[in-house]
Amino acid sequence: MSPQTSMTPAYYLWLIPLLPFVGFLINGMLGRKLPRAAVTAVALFFTAIPAGIVAWLWSVMTATNAPEAIHAVSRPWIAISGFQVNFDFTVDHLTLIMLGVVTGVGFLIHLYSAGYMAHEEGYWRFFAYLNLFMFFMSVLVLASSFLLLFVGWEGVGLASYLLIGFYFKKDSASDAGKKAFIVNRIGDFGFLLAMFLLVAHFGNLNFTDIFSTITQHPEWHGGFLTAIALLLVVGATGKSAQIPLYIWLPDAMEGPTPVSALIHAATMVTAGIYMVARCHTLFDRSATALIVVAIIGAATAIVAASIGMVQHDIKRVLAYSTVSQLGYMFLACGVGAYAAGIFHLLTHAFFKALLFLAAGSVIHALSGEQDMRNMGGLRKRIPITFWTMTSGVFAIAGIWPFAGFFSKDEILYQTFISDNPIAKLLWLVGLVTAGMTSFYMFRLWFKTFFGEERFEEAAHDAHSHESHDSHAHGVHESPWVMLLPLVILGILSLVGGWGHVAFGNFLDPVFGSGAVAEVATTASHSLELTLAAVSLIVVAIGFFFAWLFYYKKPGTAAALALKVKPIYSLLENKYWVDEIYGAVIVTPLLMFTRLILGGLVDTGLVNGSGALAGATTRGLSTLTRRVQSGNIRSYAGWLALGAAAILVVMIFGRSLWVH
């Protein structure tokens, strides 16, 4: 390997995660004393430069004779008894797509936040958290090993916890943050066990070494590979909110709306999809694991869509929509159509970020109102928000020629022609979900922007914790710092799927032609057109019922709900999954800790344990008060300790890196 020079792309890879981390340190440590304009400038500058570097990498890697991957290699990061992991970054075509989503959409959301959060307390704290998230997400995507990916994986979990619970004075927000943190730790335990098995069987955690070893042994199928794959699936279900660990994401809407757009729609929740696609060499050797992934994806897609059909909070509808769309991506990976899954990940980042930001613009216009029953008739009041959100609604519904049509139809087509033993059933579930998606998204569209105005009184008595100053004229359009990202994402939601053929070719160096591509070439073009037509008909049916219930005859929906009250109650209560988990898992666990462990302390079996427990409780209480005070200067350094180790390696390793 030749020494790395300042003119090589690998030389600049370390800047992509490092710059947002610097922004986190500046705003985290000094933000309280800085004017808001300075806080905004720091946050935007340290996310705009990485986006520019990624754009340059796109030009380098799409040029003639471009390398298939760019590697930034360091000296050993961990070396113990023959086990070695380097602090390495790699950018291949899959990484490049993920970096484009993280830095591009991430920057737009930062820009939007400058207007949306303008009147909020803790403005500097919010942007510090956003920059911290960008740092960890970049590390996750750039990682060349499972261990470094896991560092980013845990880091985005931390940043997510901080952002979901940003309104820490509100119990529901702090509870939602804790719920997200704990549920994700359950999934992470599976990820950890998978890494232990990888070390036991391969002796390292580097992607290249592990996948090349698997390739060199074509006789390896199932067995320990299935065990590893299924444990990775456990981790992915936590991070990407799939059954049975999806319950955290809807509650995560307690955080500010830009958080919903960035973390819980466009980036963090796609980490599980990215990890499965990255490990396709491993999953392709386990038919069992692929079937499990496909079933989980299909089941999550339809269950979440059914719940979204009866929600009244505009953000919660989009939250369940996110869970459902992630299910589509899981389904694609489960039938071996990894490129289709990543394609939907890309288009979903455009239209779902748009939908959340547009919902935030609606909330902003109504001074914090989130209940769609207190909206209506807004299309003339906030026309730019209306038209941009319309682009997002049409895209997620799968209407041609919007982006979602191409990516969702590709998943359904690849599912239908796959050799999965239950492929036709999975396709049917995906098709029905497409109709349900169309229904609940046009339901949102009609209830928010059409019909009579129902917001005049509600706007002055909003129940949301996201409060915004009302203008003198009441309902108002958002400022251009918020509208510009909507316009850009609206355009991407329209044209983002037009290059679907080129997209598949772009990922060939990562996934190769593979069995799925070979099957696709033998399938008739007429079959693809037929399936697309069937999908459009189902989408049209969903639109028709939304139009009938919420525009033509608004009282029809309420009358129907009374006729099928048991079913409606089941959906409205979200299948009572949270209550079941509480009764079966949470309550017994609390009883065990309070009665059994508490009894051991109270009986004095451990000398001094009572005093120790009291001291610990008081210490934790003091620390919690400091943290919940919102004074990031008192604890930002503690939050950064884990990341600081990475930072030190990156800074001191700069002169040691080669490519």
C-alpha positions in Angstrom: 0.0 0.0 0.0 1.2 3.5 -0.8 1.2 6.2 1.7 -1.9 8.3 1.9 -1.5 11.8 0.5 -3.7 14.9 0.9 -4.9 14.5 -2.7 -6.4 11.1 -2.3 -10.1 10.6 -1.3 -9.2 8.3 1.6 -7.3 11.2 3.2 -10.6 13.1 3.7 -12.8 10.3 5.0 -11.9 11.1 8.6 -13.4 14.6 8.2 -16.9 13.3 7.5 -17.5 12.1 11.1 -14.9 14.4 12.8 -16.4 17.7 11.8 -19.9 17.1 13.3 -18.1 16.0 16.5 -16.3 19.3 16.6 -19.6 21.1 16.2 -21.0 19.0 19.1 -18.1 20.1 21.3 -18.3 23.8 20.4 -22.1 24.1 20.9 -22.1 21.6 23.8 -19.5 23.4 25.8 -19.9 27.0 24.7 -23.3 27.2 23.2 -25.0 28.6 26.3 -22.9 31.7 26.0 -23.1 32.0 22.2 -25.8 34.0 20.4 -28.3 31.8 18.5 -26.9 32.9 15.2 -23.5 31.6 16.2 -25.0 28.3 17.4 -26.8 27.9 14.0 -23.7 28.8 12.1 -21.6 26.2 13.9 -24.2 23.5 13.5 -24.7 24.1 9.8 -21.1 24.6 8.9 -19.9 21.4 10.5 -22.6 19.4 8.7 -22.4 21.2 5.3 -18.7 20.4 4.8 -19.2 16.6 5.2 -22.1 16.8 2.8 -19.7 18.6 0.3 -17.1 15.9 0.8 -19.6 13.2 0.1 -20.7 15.0 -3.0 -17.1 15.0 -4.1 -16.8 11.3 -3.4 -19.8 10.7 -5.6 -18.0 12.4 -8.5 -14.8 10.4 -7.8 -16.5 7.0 -7.5 -18.8 7.5 -10.5 -16.0 8.6 -12.8 -14.5 6.4 -15.5 -12.1 3.9 -14.0 -13.2 4.8 -10.5 -12.2 2.4 -7.7 -14.9 0.0 -6.5 -14.1 1.1 -2.9 -12.0 3.7 -1.0 -10.2 2.5 2.1 -8.7 4.5 4.9 -6.6 2.1 7.0 -5.1 2.8 10.4 -2.6 1.0 12.6 -4.2 -1.6 15.0 -7.0 -0.1 17.2 -7.4 -3.3 19.3 -4.8 -6.1 19.3 -5.1 -8.8 22.0 -3.7 -12.3 21.8 -3.9 -12.5 18.0 -7.3 -10.7 17.8 -6.9 -7.5 15.9 -9.4 -4.8 14.9 -8.2 -1.7 13.0 -9.9 1.7 13.1 -10.7 1.5 9.4 -13.1 3.3 7.1 -14.3 2.0 3.8 -16.5 3.7 1.2 -18.0 1.5 -1.4 -21.2 2.1 -3.5 -23.5 1.0 -0.6 -21.7 3.2 1.9 -21.8 6.1 -0.6 -25.6 5.9 -0.8 -25.9 5.8 3.0 -23.5 8.7 3.4 -25.6 10.7 0.9 -28.7 10.1 2.9 -27.0 10.9 6.3 -25.2 14.0 5.2 -27.5 15.4 2.6 -30.9 14.9 4.3 -29.2 15.5 7.6 -28.0 19.0 6.5 -31.5 19.9 5.2 -33.0 18.9 8.5 -30.4 21.0 10.4 -31.4 24.0 8.2 -35.1 23.4 8.8 -34.4 23.2 12.6 -33.0 26.7 12.6 -36.5 28.0 11.9 -38.5 25.3 13.7 -36.6 25.5 17.0 -36.0 29.3 16.9 -38.1 30.0 20.0 -37.3 26.9 22.0 -35.3 26.8 25.2 -32.1 24.8 25.0 -31.6 25.8 21.3 -27.8 25.2 21.6 -28.3 21.9 23.4 -30.6 20.7 20.6 -28.0 21.4 17.9 -25.3 19.9 20.0 -27.3 16.6 20.1 -28.0 16.8 16.4 -24.3 17.1 15.6 -23.5 14.3 18.0 -25.9 12.1 16.2 -24.4 13.0 12.8 -21.0 12.0 14.2 -22.1 8.5 15.4 -24.2 7.8 12.3 -21.2 8.6 10.0 -19.0 6.3 12.0 -21.6 3.5 11.8 -21.8 3.9 8.0 -18.1 4.2 7.3 -17.1 1.3 9.6 -15.0 -1.5 8.1 -15.7 -3.9 11.0 -18.6 -5.1 13.1 -16.9 -3.6 16.2 -16.6 -0.1 14.8 -20.1 -0.3 13.4 -21.3 -1.3 16.9 -19.6 1.9 18.3 -21.7 4.0 15.9 -24.7 1.8 16.6 -24.6 2.5 20.3 -23.7 6.1 19.7 -26.8 6.8 17.7 -28.8 5.1 20.4 -27.4 7.6 22.9 -28.0 10.6 20.7 -31.6 9.3 20.0 -32.2 9.0 23.8 -31.1 12.6 24.3 -33.1 14.0 21.4 -36.3 12.0 22.1 -36.2 13.2 25.7 -35.3 16.8 24.7 -38.4 18.1 26.4 -37.2 16.5 29.7 -39.7 18.4 31.8 -42.6 16.5 30.1 -43.0 13.0 31.6 -44.2 11.5 28.3 -41.0 12.7 26.5 -38.6 11.5 29.2 -40.5 8.2 29.4 -40.3 7.8 25.6 -36.5 8.4 25.6 -36.1 5.7 28.3 -38.3 3.3 26.4 -36.3 3.8 23.2 -33.1 3.3 25.0 -34.1 0.1 26.8 -35.8 -1.6 23.9 -32.8 -0.9 21.7 -30.5 -2.4 24.3 -32.5 -5.7 24.0 -31.7 -5.8 20.3 -28.1 -4.8 20.9 -27.7 -7.8 23.2 -28.4 -10.0 20.1 -25.9 -8.0 18.1 -23.2 -8.5 20.8 -23.8 -12.3 20.9 -23.4 -12.4 17.1 -20.1 -10.7 17.4 -18.9 -13.2 20.0 -19.8 -16.0 17.6 -18.0 -14.2 14.7 -14.9 -14.0 16.8 -15.2 -17.7 17.8 -15.6 -18.9 14.3 -13.6 -16.4 12.2 -11.1 -15.0 14.7 -11.8 -11.3 13.8 -14.6 -8.8 13.1 -13.5 -7.2 9.9 -16.1 -7.3 7.1 -13.7 -8.1 4.3 -12.0 -11.0 6.1 -15.2 -12.6 7.3 -17.0 -12.3 4.0 -14.1 -13.5 1.9 -13.7 -16.5 4.2 -17.4 -17.4 3.7 -16.9 -17.0 -0.1 -14.0 -19.3 0.0 -16.2 -22.1 1.5 -19.2 -22.6 -0.8 -20.1 -25.7 1.2 -20.9 -23.6 4.3 -24.7 -23.3 4.7 -26.9 -22.9 7.8 -25.5 -24.1 11.1 -23.4 -21.4 12.9 -24.0 -19.0 10.0 -27.8 -19.2 10.7 -27.2 -18.6 14.4 -25.1 -15.5 13.7 -27.6 -14.2 11.1 -30.5 -14.6 13.4 -28.7 -12.8 16.3 -27.9 -10.0 13.9 -31.6 -9.9 13.0 -32.4 -9.4 16.7 -30.2 -6.3 16.7 -31.8 -5.1 13.4 -35.4 -5.5 14.7 -34.5 -3.2 17.6 -32.8 -0.5 15.6 -35.1 -0.6 12.7 -38.3 -1.0 14.8 -39.5 -4.3 13.6 -41.7 -6.9 15.3 -41.3 -7.6 18.2 -39.2 -4.5 19.1 -41.0 -1.9 17.2 -42.9 -0.4 20.2 -40.3 2.3 20.9 -40.6 4.2 17.6 -44.2 5.5 17.8 -43.5 6.9 21.3 -40.3 8.6 20.0 -42.5 11.2 18.3 -42.5 12.9 21.7 -39.2 14.5 20.6 -39.1 17.7 18.4 -40.4 17.1 14.8 -37.0 17.6 13.2 -35.8 14.7 15.4 -38.5 12.5 14.0 -37.5 13.4 10.5 -33.7 12.9 11.0 -33.4 10.0 13.4 -36.7 8.1 13.2 -37.4 8.4 9.5 -34.3 9.0 7.4 -31.3 7.7 9.1 -31.0 5.8 12.4 -33.9 3.5 11.9 -32.4 2.4 8.6 -29.3 1.2 10.3 -30.7 -2.3 10.8 -31.5 -2.5 7.0 -28.1 -1.3 6.2 -26.5 -3.9 8.5 -28.5 -6.8 6.9 -27.6 -5.6 3.4 -23.9 -5.2 4.4 -23.9 -8.8 5.6 -25.7 -10.2 2.5 -22.8 -12.7 2.0 -23.7 -14.1 5.4 -27.4 -14.1 5.0 -27.3 -15.6 1.6 -25.9 -18.8 3.2 -28.9 -19.2 5.5 -32.3 -19.8 3.9 -33.8 -19.9 7.4 -32.5 -16.5 8.3 -33.8 -15.0 5.1 -37.3 -16.4 5.6 -37.4 -15.0 9.1 -36.3 -11.6 7.8 -39.0 -11.7 5.1 -41.8 -12.8 7.5 -40.8 -10.2 10.1 -40.8 -7.5 7.4 -44.2 -8.4 5.9 -45.8 -8.8 9.3 -44.5 -5.5 10.6 -45.5 -3.7 7.4 -49.2 -4.8 7.6 -49.5 -4.5 11.4 -48.1 -1.0 11.6 -50.2 0.1 8.6 -53.4 -1.2 10.2 -52.6 0.8 13.4 -51.8 3.9 11.3 -55.3 3.9 9.8 -57.0 5.0 13.0 -54.4 7.4 14.6 -55.4 11.1 15.0 -52.0 12.6 15.9 -50.4 13.7 12.6 -46.9 12.7 13.7 -48.1 9.3 15.1 -49.6 8.4 11.8 -46.2 9.1 10.2 -44.5 7.1 12.9 -46.5 4.0 12.2 -46.0 4.6 8.5 -42.2 4.6 9.1 -42.5 1.2 10.9 -44.5 -0.1 8.0 -42.1 1.1 5.3 -39.1 -0.3 7.2 -41.1 -3.6 7.0 -41.0 -3.3 3.2 -37.2 -2.9 3.3 -36.9 -6.0 5.6 -39.1 -7.9 3.2 -36.9 -7.0 0.3 -33.8 -8.2 2.1 -35.6 -11.3 3.2 -36.2 -12.3 -0.5 -32.6 -11.5 -1.4 -33.5 -8.2 -3.2 -31.0 -6.1 -1.3 -30.7 -3.5 -4.0 -34.4 -3.0 -4.0 -34.4 -2.7 -0.2 -31.7 0.0 -0.3 -33.5 1.8 -3.2 -36.6 2.0 -1.0 -34.4 3.2 1.9 -33.2 6.0 -0.3 -36.6 7.1 -1.7 -38.1 6.7 1.8 -35.5 9.1 3.2 -36.7 11.7 0.7 -40.4 11.4 1.1 -40.6 10.5 4.8 -38.2 13.3 5.9 -40.4 15.6 3.7 -43.6 14.3 5.4 -42.3 14.9 8.9 -41.0 18.3 8.1 -44.2 19.3 6.4 -46.1 18.0 9.4 -43.9 20.2 11.5 -44.8 23.1 9.3 -48.5 22.4 9.9 -47.8 22.2 13.6 -45.9 25.4 13.4 -48.8 27.1 11.6 -51.3 26.0 14.2 -49.1 27.0 17.2 -48.4 23.4 18.3 -51.6 21.6 17.4 -51.0 17.9 16.3 -54.5 16.4 16.4 -55.9 16.1 12.8 -59.4 16.5 14.2 -58.5 20.1 14.9 -57.2 20.8 11.4 -58.9 21.0 8.0 -59.0 23.5 5.2 -55.3 24.4 5.4 -54.4 24.1 1.7 -55.2 27.8 1.1 -53.6 29.0 4.3 -50.3 27.3 3.9 -50.0 26.6 0.2 -46.3 25.8 0.0 -46.5 23.3 2.8 -49.6 21.8 1.1 -48.0 21.3 -2.3 -44.7 19.9 -0.9 -46.5 17.6 1.5 -48.7 16.5 -1.4 -45.5 15.3 -3.2 -44.6 13.3 -0.2 -48.1 11.8 0.2 -48.2 10.8 -3.5 -44.7 9.3 -3.2 -45.4 7.1 -0.2 -48.7 6.0 -1.6 -46.8 4.6 -4.6 -48.4 6.7 -7.4 -46.6 7.0 -10.7 -44.3 8.8 -11.4 -43.3 9.6 -7.8 -40.3 8.0 -6.2 -42.1 5.6 -4.0 -43.9 4.0 -6.9 -40.6 2.7 -8.4 -39.0 1.5 -5.2 -42.1 -0.1 -3.6 -43.1 -1.8 -6.9 -39.6 -3.2 -7.3 -39.9 -4.8 -3.8 -43.3 -6.3 -4.7 -42.0 -7.6 -8.0 -38.9 -9.1 -6.6 -40.9 -10.7 -3.8 -43.4 -12.2 -6.3 -40.6 -13.8 -8.5 -38.4 -14.9 -5.6 -37.8 -18.6 -4.8 -39.0 -18.0 -1.2 -41.4 -20.9 -0.4 -44.1 -18.4 0.7 -43.3 -15.7 -1.9 -46.8 -15.3 -3.2 -48.2 -14.9 0.3 -45.6 -12.3 1.2 -46.4 -10.5 -2.0 -50.1 -10.4 -1.2 -49.3 -9.0 2.3 -47.2 -6.3 0.7 -49.9 -5.5 -1.8 -52.6 -5.2 0.8 -50.2 -3.0 2.9 -49.8 -0.7 -0.2 -53.6 -0.2 -0.3 -53.7 0.5 3.5 -50.8 2.9 3.1 -52.7 4.8 0.4 -55.8 5.0 2.6 -54.1 6.3 5.8 -51.9 8.8 4.0 -54.8 10.3 1.9 -56.8 10.2 5.1 -54.1 12.4 6.6 -54.1 14.6 3.5 -57.9 15.2 3.4 -58.3 15.7 7.2 -55.4 18.2 7.3 -55.9 20.3 4.1 -59.5 19.8 3.0 -62.9 20.2 4.3 -64.0 22.8 6.9 -61.6 24.7 9.1 -61.6 23.2 12.6 -58.6 24.9 14.0 -59.6 28.4 15.0 -60.2 27.7 18.7 -57.7 24.8 18.9 -54.8 26.9 17.7 -55.1 28.9 20.9 -55.3 25.9 23.2 -52.8 23.5 21.7 -51.9 20.3 23.6 -48.5 19.8 22.0 -45.3 20.4 23.9 -43.9 22.0 20.7 -45.1 25.6 21.1 -44.4 28.3 18.6 -45.2 32.0 18.6 -48.4 32.8 16.9 -48.4 35.6 14.3 -50.8 38.4 14.5 -52.8 36.9 11.6 -53.2 33.4 13.3 -52.5 30.5 10.9 -49.4 31.3 8.9 -46.9 29.8 6.5 -43.5 28.8 7.8 -40.4 31.0 7.2 -38.3 30.2 4.2 -35.6 28.6 6.2 -38.1 25.8 6.9 -39.8 25.9 3.4 -36.6 25.6 1.4 -35.8 22.0 2.7 -39.5 21.1 2.0 -39.2 22.3 -1.6 -35.9 20.4 -2.2 -37.3 17.2 -0.6 -40.5 17.6 -2.5 -38.6 17.6 -5.8 -36.6 14.6 -4.8 -39.8 12.8 -3.8 -40.9 13.3 -7.3 -37.8 12.5 -9.4 -35.9 10.4 -6.9 -37.1 7.1 -8.4 -36.5 7.8 -12.1 -33.1 6.3 -12.1 -34.1 3.0 -10.7 -32.4 0.9 -13.4 -29.1 2.8 -13.0 -29.4 2.5 -9.3 -29.4 -1.3 -9.5 -26.4 -1.2 -11.7 -24.7 1.1 -9.3 -24.9 -1.4 -6.5 -23.6 -4.3 -8.7 -20.1 -4.1 -7.2 -21.6 -4.6 -3.8 -24.3 -7.2 -4.4 -23.2 -8.6 -7.7 -25.7 -10.1 -10.2 -26.8 -12.9 -7.7 -29.6 -15.3 -7.9 -32.3 -12.6 -7.6 -31.0 -10.8 -10.7 -30.8 -14.0 -12.7 -34.5 -14.8 -11.8 -35.5 -11.3 -12.7 -34.0 -11.6 -16.2 -36.0 -14.7 -16.9 -39.3 -13.2 -15.7 -41.4 -11.6 -18.5 -41.6 -7.8 -18.8 -45.3 -8.2 -19.2 -45.5 -9.8 -15.7 -43.7 -6.8 -14.2 -46.2 -4.4 -15.9 -49.1 -6.5 -14.8 -48.0 -6.5 -11.1 -47.4 -2.7 -11.3 -50.9 -2.2 -12.7 -52.4 -4.4 -9.9 -50.5 -2.3 -7.4 -51.8 1.0 -8.8 -55.4 -0.4 -8.8 -55.0 -1.3 -5.1 -53.5 2.2 -4.4 -56.5 3.8 -6.2 -58.9 1.8 -4.0 -57.2 3.1 -0.9 -57.5 6.6 -2.2 -61.2 6.1 -3.1 -62.1 5.1 0.4 -60.1 7.9 2.0 -61.9 10.4 -0.4 -65.3 8.9 0.4 -64.8 8.8 4.2 -63.0 12.0 4.8 -64.0 14.3 2.0 -67.2 13.3 0.2 -69.1 11.9 3.2 -67.1 12.9 6.3 -69.5 11.2 8.8 -69.2 7.8 7.1 -66.0 6.9 8.9 -67.4 7.5 12.4 -70.5 5.5 11.5 -68.5 2.6 10.2 -66.2 2.6 13.3 -69.3 2.1 15.5 -70.5 -0.8 13.4 -67.1 -2.6 13.7 -66.3 -1.3 17.2 -64.3 -4.4 18.3 -62.0 -4.2 15.3 -61.7 -0.4 15.6 -60.9 -0.7 19.3 -58.3 -3.3 18.6 -56.5 -1.0 16.2 -57.0 2.1 18.3 -55.4 0.4 21.2 -52.5 -0.9 19.0 -53.4 -4.5 19.6 -52.7 -3.9 23.3 -49.0 -4.9 22.6 -47.7 -2.4 25.2 -50.1 -3.6 27.8 -49.2 -7.3 27.1 -45.5 -6.5 27.4 -46.1 -4.6 30.6 -48.0 -7.5 32.1 -45.8 -10.3 30.9 -42.3 -8.7 31.1 -42.2 -5.4 32.8 -44.3 -6.1 35.9 -42.7 -9.5 36.8 -39.3 -7.9 36.3 -40.2 -5.1 38.7 -41.6 -7.5 41.2 -38.4 -9.5 41.0 -36.1 -6.6 41.5 -38.2 -5.1 44.3 -39.1 -8.2 46.3 -36.1 -10.5 45.7 -33.2 -8.2 45.3 -34.7 -5.7 47.7 -35.2 -8.5 50.2 -31.6 -9.4 50.0 -30.6 -5.9 50.8 -33.1 -5.5 53.6 -32.2 -8.7 55.3 -28.6 -7.6 55.6 -27.2 -10.6 53.7 -24.7 -8.2 52.2 -23.1 -6.1 54.9 -23.5 -2.4 54.3 -25.5 -3.0 51.2 -28.4 -0.8 52.5 -26.0 2.1 53.1 -24.4 1.6 49.7 -27.8 1.5 48.0 -28.8 4.7 49.7 -25.6 6.4 48.8 -25.9 5.2 45.2 -29.5 6.4 45.0 -28.6 9.8 46.3 -25.7 10.1 44.0 -27.7 9.1 41.0 -30.5 11.5 42.0 -28.0 14.3 42.2 -26.5 13.4 38.8 -30.0 13.1 37.3 -30.9 16.6 38.5 -27.8 18.0 37.0 -28.5 16.2 33.7 -32.2 17.1 33.6 -31.4 20.7 34.4 -30.5 21.1 30.7 -27.0 22.4 31.5 -25.0 20.5 29.0 -21.7 22.0 30.2 -22.0 19.9 33.3 -22.2 16.6 31.5 -21.3 17.0 27.9 -17.8 15.9 28.7 -19.2 12.7 30.2 -21.4 12.0 27.2 -18.4 12.5 25.0 -16.0 10.2 26.8 -16.7 7.2 24.5 -16.6 9.3 21.4 -13.4 11.1 22.6 -11.5 7.9 22.4 -12.4 7.6 18.8 -11.6 11.3 18.2 -8.1 10.8 19.7 -7.4 7.8 17.5 -8.6 9.7 14.4 -6.5 12.8 15.2 -3.3 11.0 16.2 -3.8 8.4 13.5 -4.0 10.9 10.7 -0.4 10.7 9.8 -0.5 6.9 10.1 -3.4 6.2 7.7 -2.7 4.6 4.3 -5.0 3.6 1.5 
